Amino acid sequence: MSDYLDKVDRLKSLVLSMPPPNQDTMRFMFSHLKRYETPHLQGLNPLSQYPVYPQKPSVSIPSVPSKT
């Protein structure tokens, strides 16, 4: 765990060494990644909110005749 905390501290110091506009961009990116990573870490399925569709399409798609 110490290795993980060292990496986090190193990344934090790198971000803080950036110019303020870049820090803001990184803050936004990390908050975005955290938002989408959280359900997975909590053991939830992030796709469970979407309906399940059948394996095959319900509408048949006609094939295009080849030009030979």
SULFEN-V32387 format. One record per backbone hydrogen bond with DSSP energy under -1.0 kcal/mol. NH is the residue of the N-H (numbers start at 1). CO is the residue of the C=O. Records with the same first field share a line. If there is no record, write none. Layout:
NH: CO + CO
//
This chain:
5: 1
6: 2
7: 3
8: 4
9: 5
10: 6
11: 7
12: 8
13: 9
14: 10
15: 11
16: 12
17: 13
18: 15
23: 19
24: 20
25: 21
26: 22
27: 23
28: 24
29: 25
30: 26
31: 27
32: 28
33: 29
34: 30
35: 31
36: 32
37: 33
38: 34
41: 37
42: 38
43: 40
44: 39
48: 45
50: 47
68: 66
//
